[in-house]
Amino acid sequence: GLFASLDRGRTWVDIRNNLPRVSVRGIKIQPQYNDLVIGTHGVGAWSLDNVQPLVELADAMQQEVHLFDIREATDWESWNRDSSLGRSTFQGQNPQEGAYIDFFLAEAPTRESTGASIRITDAQGRLVRELTDLPASPGVNRAVWNLTWTGADPVPGGRSGSSGTPVAPGTYTATLSVNGQELSKSFQVRGDPALQTSQADYEARTEAVLRSQEIQSDLNQMIGSVVDLRDQAETLQRVIQGKDLPNEDEIGAQILAATEALDALENVLRRPPPSMGYRIYPRLSEQLSFATRGISQAQARPTVGQLQVISELEAEVRAARAEHQSIIDGPISALNRLLQGQGRILMRGGR
C-alpha cells in the first residue's frame, strides 16, 4: 500500500486512492511535475499527480480555508494512435489536462454561501474564466481549469460558460471564493515545449478567436431574437382568432409576412433545427464555428486565409443584422400598428 505522515512519522494515513493492496517496491518524486510515482510487484507503475497538497497539508489543516500553490500548467498538443493496435501496446490513463487548483476546507461550504467558485484572471486583470458550483467537501479538493477562455454567449436559453479559445502562455491568477473568504494564487501557463510557437503567435491566435467569439455572440443573440419574435407572432395569431376584429384578415396577412421574413433570416443564420445531417449545408453559425475551431485547435499563428474567412463572415453577420432591423422596422412595426392595442410584439433578445 501507500501511506503518508503529516506529523513527522508519529501517525500514518492511507493515501492509496484507487491503488489496490499490492507490494510497493519503489517510490520516487518526479521533480519537474512534482508527481509521486511508485513501482509495484505484479501491477506496474502508478502515479499520484501533483503532491503539493501533501507538502502543505500539515499547515493547511490549521486554517479554515487554504489554497495550495499551483504548479505550472502546460497546454499540450494532443494526439493519439490507438487505432487497430490491439494488444500490441500498453498505455495507462493520462492525467487530466489543465491547471490543478487544489484547496483545503475545514468545513463544507455553508448554506448561506453559493458554494465554491474560482475566477481565473490574466496578467492584465481581465476575467478569463469562472468555475462555479464546484463540488467541495471537508478536506482536500481539486478543480481543474482547462486553460481556455469562456466561450461565446450562447443562444438565449442555451448553456452558458462553455469553453472558448486556449489562453496564451503567461501568468494567471486563480481566486478561490468559499465560506465568505477569498484567496488568490498566481501561476504560469506554458505552451507545448515540443513546439516552436512564439509568444506573438500565441497572442495572435487568442486575438483572432476572441474576435470570432464576439461575432458568434452577436449572431447567437440575433438568432434568439428571431426565434422570440416568431414565437410572439405565432402566439398572437392564435390569440386574435375568434375576436372578430374588423381588420383580422389584414393582421393575419401581416403576421404571415413577418413570420416568413423571420424564417428566411433564420435560414441564413443557422441550420434548421435539428442541425444534423451532411445534406444540410452550413449557414453562418456553422461556418463561423468551423473557422474558429480551426484557429483555436492549433498552437500556431492564424493563417491569412483563416483571418480572411473571419472577416468575410463578420461582414455577412453585419448584413444579417441590417436585415434583422429591417424586419423590425417593417412588418413587425406594421403589425403593431394594425393591432391598435389588441396586442403587441415586444423587442427582446437582440442588440
SULTAHU-V157420 format. One record per residue. N is the residue number from 0. OMEGA is omega in whole degrees, 0 to 359 (999 if undefined). NEAR is the number of other ideal C-beta (glycine too) atoms within 12 Angstrom. D_LAST is the distance of its C-alpha to the last C-alpha in whole Angstrom. Layout:
# SULTAHU-V157420
n & omega & near & d_last
N & OMEGA & NEAR & D_LAST
N & OMEGA & NEAR & D_LAST
This chain:
# SULTAHU-V157420
n & omega & near & d_last
0 & 182 & 20 & 61
1 & 184 & 30 & 59
2 & 178 & 18 & 59
3 & 177 & 25 & 58
4 & 178 & 16 & 59
5 & 182 & 23 & 57
6 & 175 & 12 & 60
7 & 171 & 9 & 62
8 & 180 & 10 & 64
9 & 178 & 9 & 65
10 & 183 & 12 & 63
11 & 178 & 14 & 61
12 & 180 & 21 & 58
13 & 178 & 13 & 57
14 & 184 & 25 & 54
15 & 190 & 20 & 54
16 & 182 & 19 & 51
17 & 178 & 14 & 51
18 & 179 & 25 & 55
19 & 178 & 16 & 58
20 & 181 & 14 & 61
21 & 177 & 19 & 62
22 & 179 & 15 & 65
23 & 187 & 26 & 63
24 & 181 & 16 & 65
25 & 180 & 16 & 62
26 & 179 & 23 & 60
27 & 170 & 19 & 58
28 & 175 & 19 & 55
29 & 193 & 19 & 53
30 & 185 & 11 & 52
31 & 185 & 13 & 49
32 & 178 & 21 & 47
33 & 176 & 26 & 49
34 & 175 & 23 & 49
35 & 184 & 31 & 53
36 & 180 & 27 & 54
37 & 171 & 29 & 57
38 & 183 & 20 & 60
39 & 177 & 22 & 61
40 & 173 & 15 & 65
41 & 181 & 12 & 64
42 & 180 & 19 & 60
43 & 181 & 20 & 59
44 & 181 & 25 & 56
45 & 181 & 29 & 54
46 & 172 & 27 & 51
47 & 187 & 31 & 49
48 & 174 & 27 & 46
49 & 182 & 34 & 46
50 & 178 & 31 & 49
51 & 176 & 31 & 47
52 & 177 & 33 & 47
53 & 180 & 29 & 51
54 & 186 & 20 & 51
55 & 192 & 25 & 50
56 & 181 & 25 & 50
57 & 178 & 20 & 53
58 & 182 & 15 & 51
59 & 183 & 28 & 48
60 & 176 & 21 & 50
61 & 184 & 13 & 51
62 & 177 & 20 & 48
63 & 179 & 21 & 45
64 & 178 & 30 & 42
65 & 176 & 29 & 43
66 & 183 & 36 & 40
67 & 173 & 34 & 43
68 & 184 & 28 & 42
69 & 182 & 36 & 40
70 & 178 & 31 & 42
71 & 180 & 26 & 40
72 & 183 & 35 & 38
73 & 174 & 28 & 38
74 & 184 & 36 & 35
75 & 171 & 23 & 38
76 & 190 & 19 & 38
77 & 173 & 17 & 38
78 & 177 & 11 & 41
79 & 177 & 11 & 43
80 & 185 & 10 & 46
81 & 181 & 13 & 47
82 & 173 & 9 & 47
83 & 180 & 8 & 51
84 & 181 & 11 & 53
85 & 180 & 8 & 54
86 & 183 & 8 & 57
87 & 180 & 10 & 57
88 & 176 & 12 & 55
89 & 176 & 11 & 54
90 & 180 & 13 & 51
91 & 180 & 14 & 50
92 & 178 & 12 & 46
93 & 174 & 14 & 44
94 & 178 & 22 & 43
95 & 183 & 18 & 39
96 & 177 & 21 & 37
97 & 179 & 35 & 35
98 & 179 & 40 & 36
99 & 180 & 37 & 38
100 & 185 & 44 & 37
101 & 179 & 39 & 40
102 & 181 & 45 & 40
103 & 174 & 36 & 43
104 & 174 & 33 & 43
105 & 179 & 23 & 46
106 & 177 & 20 & 44
107 & 177 & 19 & 42
108 & 183 & 29 & 38
109 & 178 & 18 & 39
110 & 181 & 9 & 37
111 & 180 & 9 & 36
112 & 179 & 22 & 34
113 & 183 & 17 & 31
114 & 180 & 24 & 33
115 & 176 & 39 & 33
116 & 181 & 29 & 30
117 & 174 & 39 & 30
118 & 175 & 30 & 27
119 & 177 & 40 & 28
120 & 180 & 26 & 27
121 & 185 & 27 & 28
122 & 178 & 19 & 31
123 & 179 & 13 & 28
124 & 180 & 15 & 27
125 & 177 & 19 & 24
126 & 182 & 19 & 23
127 & 184 & 36 & 23
128 & 175 & 36 & 24
129 & 178 & 24 & 25
130 & 186 & 34 & 27
131 & 178 & 23 & 27
132 & 181 & 17 & 30
133 & 174 & 28 & 32
134 & 183 & 19 & 36
135 & 180 & 33 & 38
136 & 178 & 18 & 42
137 & 183 & 19 & 45
138 & 182 & 21 & 46
139 & 179 & 34 & 44
140 & 180 & 31 & 41
141 & 170 & 33 & 39
142 & 181 & 35 & 35
143 & 174 & 26 & 34
144 & 186 & 38 & 31
145 & 173 & 30 & 31
146 & 178 & 40 & 30
147 & 170 & 33 & 26
148 & 169 & 34 & 23
149 & 182 & 30 & 20
150 & 180 & 30 & 19
151 & 174 & 34 & 15
152 & 182 & 27 & 13
153 & 168 & 23 & 14
154 & 182 & 30 & 13
155 & 184 & 22 & 12
156 & 180 & 16 & 16
157 & 182 & 22 & 17
158 & 179 & 14 & 20
159 & 177 & 18 & 18
160 & 180 & 21 & 20
161 & 183 & 22 & 21
162 & 175 & 26 & 23
163 & 183 & 34 & 22
164 & 172 & 39 & 24
165 & 180 & 43 & 27
166 & 174 & 41 & 28
167 & 175 & 37 & 30
168 & 180 & 31 & 34
169 & 181 & 28 & 34
170 & 179 & 24 & 34
171 & 181 & 38 & 32
172 & 175 & 31 & 32
173 & 178 & 43 & 32
174 & 180 & 31 & 32
175 & 175 & 38 & 34
176 & 179 & 28 & 33
177 & 177 & 39 & 35
178 & 176 & 28 & 37
179 & 180 & 16 & 36
180 & 173 & 24 & 37
181 & 178 & 20 & 35
182 & 184 & 30 & 37
183 & 173 & 22 & 36
184 & 176 & 29 & 37
185 & 181 & 25 & 37
186 & 183 & 35 & 37
187 & 170 & 25 & 37
188 & 177 & 37 & 36
189 & 172 & 28 & 37
190 & 179 & 31 & 37
191 & 183 & 23 & 39
192 & 179 & 15 & 43
193 & 181 & 14 & 44
194 & 180 & 19 & 41
195 & 182 & 14 & 41
196 & 181 & 26 & 38
197 & 177 & 16 & 37
198 & 179 & 18 & 35
199 & 179 & 15 & 33
200 & 178 & 23 & 33
201 & 182 & 33 & 31
202 & 176 & 25 & 29
203 & 176 & 26 & 28
204 & 180 & 38 & 27
205 & 181 & 37 & 25
206 & 182 & 24 & 23
207 & 184 & 35 & 22
208 & 177 & 40 & 21
209 & 175 & 32 & 19
210 & 179 & 30 & 17
211 & 179 & 40 & 17
212 & 176 & 34 & 16
213 & 177 & 27 & 13
214 & 180 & 36 & 12
215 & 178 & 40 & 13
216 & 178 & 31 & 11
217 & 181 & 31 & 8
218 & 180 & 42 & 10
219 & 178 & 35 & 11
220 & 178 & 31 & 7
221 & 177 & 40 & 8
222 & 179 & 43 & 11
223 & 179 & 30 & 11
224 & 180 & 35 & 9
225 & 180 & 41 & 12
226 & 181 & 31 & 14
227 & 180 & 28 & 13
228 & 179 & 38 & 13
229 & 178 & 31 & 17
230 & 178 & 24 & 18
231 & 180 & 30 & 18
232 & 180 & 38 & 19
233 & 176 & 23 & 22
234 & 180 & 19 & 23
235 & 178 & 32 & 23
236 & 180 & 26 & 26
237 & 184 & 15 & 28
238 & 186 & 21 & 28
239 & 179 & 28 & 29
240 & 179 & 18 & 32
241 & 179 & 9 & 35
242 & 178 & 18 & 34
243 & 177 & 11 & 36
244 & 182 & 20 & 33
245 & 181 & 12 & 35
246 & 185 & 20 & 32
247 & 180 & 22 & 31
248 & 180 & 15 & 32
249 & 178 & 19 & 29
250 & 179 & 32 & 27
251 & 178 & 25 & 27
252 & 180 & 18 & 27
253 & 175 & 30 & 24
254 & 179 & 36 & 23
255 & 180 & 21 & 24
256 & 181 & 23 & 22
257 & 183 & 37 & 19
258 & 178 & 30 & 20
259 & 178 & 20 & 21
260 & 179 & 30 & 18
261 & 177 & 38 & 16
262 & 181 & 22 & 19
263 & 180 & 22 & 19
264 & 179 & 37 & 16
265 & 179 & 34 & 16
266 & 174 & 25 & 19
267 & 187 & 32 & 18
268 & 184 & 41 & 15
269 & 175 & 33 & 18
270 & 178 & 23 & 22
271 & 178 & 22 & 22
272 & 350 & 17 & 23
273 & 191 & 8 & 25
274 & 180 & 21 & 25
275 & 176 & 11 & 28
276 & 183 & 12 & 31
277 & 180 & 9 & 32
278 & 181 & 9 & 32
279 & 186 & 15 & 28
280 & 183 & 15 & 27
281 & 175 & 23 & 24
282 & 184 & 27 & 21
283 & 183 & 37 & 18
284 & 181 & 39 & 17
285 & 179 & 26 & 21
286 & 180 & 28 & 22
287 & 178 & 39 & 19
288 & 179 & 32 & 21
289 & 182 & 21 & 24
290 & 180 & 34 & 24
291 & 181 & 40 & 22
292 & 180 & 24 & 25
293 & 179 & 24 & 28
294 & 188 & 35 & 27
295 & 186 & 37 & 27
296 & 179 & 23 & 30
297 & 175 & 27 & 32
298 & 184 & 33 & 33
299 & 175 & 24 & 33
300 & 177 & 25 & 32
301 & 179 & 34 & 29
302 & 177 & 18 & 31
303 & 180 & 12 & 30
304 & 179 & 13 & 29
305 & 180 & 29 & 27
306 & 178 & 24 & 25
307 & 178 & 15 & 25
308 & 179 & 27 & 24
309 & 180 & 35 & 21
310 & 180 & 21 & 20
311 & 179 & 20 & 21
312 & 178 & 34 & 18
313 & 178 & 28 & 16
314 & 180 & 17 & 17
315 & 177 & 26 & 16
316 & 176 & 36 & 13
317 & 178 & 20 & 12
318 & 177 & 20 & 14
319 & 177 & 35 & 13
320 & 177 & 28 & 9
321 & 178 & 18 & 11
322 & 177 & 27 & 13
323 & 180 & 36 & 10
324 & 179 & 23 & 10
325 & 176 & 20 & 13
326 & 178 & 36 & 14
327 & 182 & 33 & 12
328 & 183 & 18 & 14
329 & 187 & 22 & 17
330 & 179 & 30 & 18
331 & 179 & 37 & 16
332 & 178 & 21 & 17
333 & 178 & 24 & 20
334 & 179 & 37 & 21
335 & 179 & 27 & 20
336 & 180 & 20 & 22
337 & 184 & 29 & 25
338 & 176 & 30 & 25
339 & 176 & 17 & 26
340 & 178 & 9 & 25
341 & 182 & 21 & 26
342 & 181 & 24 & 23
343 & 173 & 22 & 19
344 & 183 & 35 & 16
345 & 178 & 20 & 13
346 & 180 & 21 & 10
347 & 168 & 20 & 9
348 & 177 & 26 & 7
349 & 179 & 30 & 4
350 & 999 & 21 & 0
